[in-house]
Amino acid sequence: MNATLVLGQQGRLVIPAEIRAALGLAPGDRLHLHLVGHRVVLERQQDAAAELRGLASEVPESRSLVDELLAERRLAASVGE
């Protein structure tokens, strides 16, 4: 599905009704916007969160990324002393 949008004077875009319906968007829904190169990507927040959860699902539960980050920070701090 494709659409051409026109940027309004105040920087607003209107998402066409057929695209809102296809995505299940309703007034008041929050969208996540990010840049990929020179492209603007809009996605529902729950889809962005689900994608992040999917990435994290590859990390074994026995591994603590927080502990690893803290250890890296402590090492970096001790080297800088």
C-alpha positions, 0 to 999 in steps of 0.5 A: 500500500502506498500513499503520497502525503503533503507536509502542512505549513505547521509540519503536520502530516495526515495519514490517509484513512485506508492506511490508518485502517490497515494498521489499526490506528485510532485517534490518540495512538502514539507512533514511534518515528525514527530515521533510517538514512534519509528515510522517515519510519513511523511505527506503532509503539507496540510494534517497536517494543515487540521488535526490541523484545524479539531482539532480547529473546536471543539473549539467554536468561542466564546472561545479565547484560546489566552486570556486563555493562557495569563490569565494563564501566568499572574497568573503564573507570579504573583504567582512567584513574 
